[in-house]
Amino acid sequence: MEILINRETDNLMKDTDAFLMMLKIAYNTKREDSFSIPDLEVGEAFITADIIGISQQTFRTTKKKLEKWGFVSFKTNNKGTIARIITDKFFRI
């Protein structure tokens, strides 16, 4: 994974919760087609508030921001959240 240095990354870093969530998603993204629990597609990451180290309320608020900004798509199931980064502005995975 490579962090791209640009003005948009600098701007995202001003919202530390959003940047941390993006970083954790990028870090945890499945990179190859292999068996995984939970069953993830290549390009998806399993995340929870505990994995990121933030409160449930902050988790929900930050998810909404990232989705609104068009950076991440989320699917929720009974065990947590599946996230997919849908922009190439911040990371090269």
MODELLER restraints for C-alpha pairs under 7 A, 6 or more apart:
rsr = mdl.restraints
at = mdl.atoms
rsr.add(forms.Gaussian(group=physical.xy_distance, feature=features.Distance(at['CA:1:A'], at['CA:91:A']), mean=6.70, stdev=0.5))
rsr.add(forms.Gaussian(group=physical.xy_distance, feature=features.Distance(at['CA:1:A'], at['CA:92:A']), mean=5.59, stdev=0.5))
rsr.add(forms.Gaussian(group=physical.xy_distance, feature=features.Distance(at['CA:1:A'], at['CA:93:A']), mean=4.52, stdev=0.5))
rsr.add(forms.Gaussian(group=physical.xy_distance, feature=features.Distance(at['CA:2:A'], at['CA:91:A']), mean=5.48, stdev=0.5))
rsr.add(forms.Gaussian(group=physical.xy_distance, feature=features.Distance(at['CA:2:A'], at['CA:92:A']), mean=4.98, stdev=0.5))
rsr.add(forms.Gaussian(group=physical.xy_distance, feature=features.Distance(at['CA:2:A'], at['CA:93:A']), mean=6.51, stdev=0.5))
rsr.add(forms.Gaussian(group=physical.xy_distance, feature=features.Distance(at['CA:3:A'], at['CA:90:A']), mean=5.90, stdev=0.5))
rsr.add(forms.Gaussian(group=physical.xy_distance, feature=features.Distance(at['CA:3:A'], at['CA:91:A']), mean=4.60, stdev=0.5))
rsr.add(forms.Gaussian(group=physical.xy_distance, feature=features.Distance(at['CA:3:A'], at['CA:92:A']), mean=6.51, stdev=0.5))
rsr.add(forms.Gaussian(group=physical.xy_distance, feature=features.Distance(at['CA:4:A'], at['CA:90:A']), mean=5.06, stdev=0.5))
rsr.add(forms.Gaussian(group=physical.xy_distance, feature=features.Distance(at['CA:4:A'], at['CA:91:A']), mean=5.48, stdev=0.5))
rsr.add(forms.Gaussian(group=physical.xy_distance, feature=features.Distance(at['CA:9:A'], at['CA:90:A']), mean=5.68, stdev=0.5))
rsr.add(forms.Gaussian(group=physical.xy_distance, feature=features.Distance(at['CA:12:A'], at['CA:18:A']), mean=6.99, stdev=0.5))
rsr.add(forms.Gaussian(group=physical.xy_distance, feature=features.Distance(at['CA:12:A'], at['CA:19:A']), mean=5.85, stdev=0.5))
rsr.add(forms.Gaussian(group=physical.xy_distance, feature=features.Distance(at['CA:13:A'], at['CA:19:A']), mean=5.32, stdev=0.5))
rsr.add(forms.Gaussian(group=physical.xy_distance, feature=features.Distance(at['CA:17:A'], at['CA:62:A']), mean=6.65, stdev=0.5))
rsr.add(forms.Gaussian(group=physical.xy_distance, feature=features.Distance(at['CA:18:A'], at['CA:62:A']), mean=5.69, stdev=0.5))
rsr.add(forms.Gaussian(group=physical.xy_distance, feature=features.Distance(at['CA:18:A'], at['CA:66:A']), mean=6.86, stdev=0.5))
rsr.add(forms.Gaussian(group=physical.xy_distance, feature=features.Distance(at['CA:21:A'], at['CA:52:A']), mean=6.40, stdev=0.5))
rsr.add(forms.Gaussian(group=physical.xy_distance, feature=features.Distance(at['CA:24:A'], at['CA:52:A']), mean=6.51, stdev=0.5))
rsr.add(forms.Gaussian(group=physical.xy_distance, feature=features.Distance(at['CA:25:A'], at['CA:45:A']), mean=5.74, stdev=0.5))
rsr.add(forms.Gaussian(group=physical.xy_distance, feature=features.Distance(at['CA:25:A'], at['CA:83:A']), mean=6.78, stdev=0.5))
rsr.add(forms.Gaussian(group=physical.xy_distance, feature=features.Distance(at['CA:26:A'], at['CA:93:A']), mean=6.79, stdev=0.5))
rsr.add(forms.Gaussian(group=physical.xy_distance, feature=features.Distance(at['CA:28:A'], at['CA:45:A']), mean=5.33, stdev=0.5))
rsr.add(forms.Gaussian(group=physical.xy_distance, feature=features.Distance(at['CA:29:A'], at['CA:43:A']), mean=5.55, stdev=0.5))
rsr.add(forms.Gaussian(group=physical.xy_distance, feature=features.Distance(at['CA:29:A'], at['CA:44:A']), mean=5.21, stdev=0.5))
rsr.add(forms.Gaussian(group=physical.xy_distance, feature=features.Distance(at['CA:29:A'], at['CA:45:A']), mean=4.36, stdev=0.5))
rsr.add(forms.Gaussian(group=physical.xy_distance, feature=features.Distance(at['CA:30:A'], at['CA:42:A']), mean=5.03, stdev=0.5))
rsr.add(forms.Gaussian(group=physical.xy_distance, feature=features.Distance(at['CA:30:A'], at['CA:43:A']), mean=5.37, stdev=0.5))
rsr.add(forms.Gaussian(group=physical.xy_distance, feature=features.Distance(at['CA:30:A'], at['CA:44:A']), mean=5.67, stdev=0.5))
rsr.add(forms.Gaussian(group=physical.xy_distance, feature=features.Distance(at['CA:30:A'], at['CA:45:A']), mean=6.10, stdev=0.5))
rsr.add(forms.Gaussian(group=physical.xy_distance, feature=features.Distance(at['CA:31:A'], at['CA:42:A']), mean=5.47, stdev=0.5))
rsr.add(forms.Gaussian(group=physical.xy_distance, feature=features.Distance(at['CA:31:A'], at['CA:43:A']), mean=6.17, stdev=0.5))
rsr.add(forms.Gaussian(group=physical.xy_distance, feature=features.Distance(at['CA:32:A'], at['CA:42:A']), mean=5.80, stdev=0.5))
rsr.add(forms.Gaussian(group=physical.xy_distance, feature=features.Distance(at['CA:33:A'], at['CA:42:A']), mean=5.94, stdev=0.5))
rsr.add(forms.Gaussian(group=physical.xy_distance, feature=features.Distance(at['CA:43:A'], at['CA:84:A']), mean=6.09, stdev=0.5))
rsr.add(forms.Gaussian(group=physical.xy_distance, feature=features.Distance(at['CA:44:A'], at['CA:82:A']), mean=6.35, stdev=0.5))
rsr.add(forms.Gaussian(group=physical.xy_distance, feature=features.Distance(at['CA:44:A'], at['CA:83:A']), mean=5.58, stdev=0.5))
rsr.add(forms.Gaussian(group=physical.xy_distance, feature=features.Distance(at['CA:44:A'], at['CA:84:A']), mean=4.80, stdev=0.5))
rsr.add(forms.Gaussian(group=physical.xy_distance, feature=features.Distance(at['CA:45:A'], at['CA:82:A']), mean=5.56, stdev=0.5))
rsr.add(forms.Gaussian(group=physical.xy_distance, feature=features.Distance(at['CA:45:A'], at['CA:83:A']), mean=5.20, stdev=0.5))
rsr.add(forms.Gaussian(group=physical.xy_distance, feature=features.Distance(at['CA:45:A'], at['CA:84:A']), mean=6.42, stdev=0.5))
rsr.add(forms.Gaussian(group=physical.xy_distance, feature=features.Distance(at['CA:46:A'], at['CA:81:A']), mean=5.75, stdev=0.5))
rsr.add(forms.Gaussian(group=physical.xy_distance, feature=features.Distance(at['CA:46:A'], at['CA:82:A']), mean=4.67, stdev=0.5))
rsr.add(forms.Gaussian(group=physical.xy_distance, feature=features.Distance(at['CA:46:A'], at['CA:83:A']), mean=6.32, stdev=0.5))
rsr.add(forms.Gaussian(group=physical.xy_distance, feature=features.Distance(at['CA:47:A'], at['CA:80:A']), mean=6.39, stdev=0.5))
rsr.add(forms.Gaussian(group=physical.xy_distance, feature=features.Distance(at['CA:47:A'], at['CA:81:A']), mean=5.36, stdev=0.5))
rsr.add(forms.Gaussian(group=physical.xy_distance, feature=features.Distance(at['CA:47:A'], at['CA:82:A']), mean=6.28, stdev=0.5))
rsr.add(forms.Gaussian(group=physical.xy_distance, feature=features.Distance(at['CA:47:A'], at['CA:83:A']), mean=6.96, stdev=0.5))
rsr.add(forms.Gaussian(group=physical.xy_distance, feature=features.Distance(at['CA:48:A'], at['CA:80:A']), mean=5.59, stdev=0.5))
rsr.add(forms.Gaussian(group=physical.xy_distance, feature=features.Distance(at['CA:48:A'], at['CA:81:A']), mean=6.20, stdev=0.5))
rsr.add(forms.Gaussian(group=physical.xy_distance, feature=features.Distance(at['CA:49:A'], at['CA:55:A']), mean=5.97, stdev=0.5))
rsr.add(forms.Gaussian(group=physical.xy_distance, feature=features.Distance(at['CA:49:A'], at['CA:56:A']), mean=5.66, stdev=0.5))
rsr.add(forms.Gaussian(group=physical.xy_distance, feature=features.Distance(at['CA:49:A'], at['CA:59:A']), mean=5.55, stdev=0.5))
rsr.add(forms.Gaussian(group=physical.xy_distance, feature=features.Distance(at['CA:66:A'], at['CA:72:A']), mean=5.66, stdev=0.5))
rsr.add(forms.Gaussian(group=physical.xy_distance, feature=features.Distance(at['CA:67:A'], at['CA:73:A']), mean=5.86, stdev=0.5))
rsr.add(forms.Gaussian(group=physical.xy_distance, feature=features.Distance(at['CA:71:A'], at['CA:85:A']), mean=5.92, stdev=0.5))
rsr.add(forms.Gaussian(group=physical.xy_distance, feature=features.Distance(at['CA:71:A'], at['CA:86:A']), mean=5.40, stdev=0.5))
rsr.add(forms.Gaussian(group=physical.xy_distance, feature=features.Distance(at['CA:71:A'], at['CA:87:A']), mean=5.33, stdev=0.5))
rsr.add(forms.Gaussian(group=physical.xy_distance, feature=features.Distance(at['CA:72:A'], at['CA:83:A']), mean=6.59, stdev=0.5))
rsr.add(forms.Gaussian(group=physical.xy_distance, feature=features.Distance(at['CA:72:A'], at['CA:84:A']), mean=5.50, stdev=0.5))
rsr.add(forms.Gaussian(group=physical.xy_distance, feature=features.Distance(at['CA:72:A'], at['CA:85:A']), mean=4.37, stdev=0.5))
rsr.add(forms.Gaussian(group=physical.xy_distance, feature=features.Distance(at['CA:72:A'], at['CA:86:A']), mean=5.24, stdev=0.5))
rsr.add(forms.Gaussian(group=physical.xy_distance, feature=features.Distance(at['CA:73:A'], at['CA:83:A']), mean=5.78, stdev=0.5))
rsr.add(forms.Gaussian(group=physical.xy_distance, feature=features.Distance(at['CA:73:A'], at['CA:84:A']), mean=5.31, stdev=0.5))
rsr.add(forms.Gaussian(group=physical.xy_distance, feature=features.Distance(at['CA:73:A'], at['CA:85:A']), mean=6.52, stdev=0.5))
rsr.add(forms.Gaussian(group=physical.xy_distance, feature=features.Distance(at['CA:73:A'], at['CA:86:A']), mean=6.72, stdev=0.5))
rsr.add(forms.Gaussian(group=physical.xy_distance, feature=features.Distance(at['CA:74:A'], at['CA:81:A']), mean=6.59, stdev=0.5))
rsr.add(forms.Gaussian(group=physical.xy_distance, feature=features.Distance(at['CA:74:A'], at['CA:82:A']), mean=5.65, stdev=0.5))
rsr.add(forms.Gaussian(group=physical.xy_distance, feature=features.Distance(at['CA:74:A'], at['CA:83:A']), mean=4.58, stdev=0.5))
rsr.add(forms.Gaussian(group=physical.xy_distance, feature=features.Distance(at['CA:74:A'], at['CA:84:A']), mean=6.51, stdev=0.5))
rsr.add(forms.Gaussian(group=physical.xy_distance, feature=features.Distance(at['CA:75:A'], at['CA:81:A']), mean=5.74, stdev=0.5))
rsr.add(forms.Gaussian(group=physical.xy_distance, feature=features.Distance(at['CA:75:A'], at['CA:82:A']), mean=5.06, stdev=0.5))
rsr.add(forms.Gaussian(group=physical.xy_distance, feature=features.Distance(at['CA:75:A'], at['CA:83:A']), mean=6.50, stdev=0.5))
rsr.add(forms.Gaussian(group=physical.xy_distance, feature=features.Distance(at['CA:76:A'], at['CA:82:A']), mean=6.14, stdev=0.5))
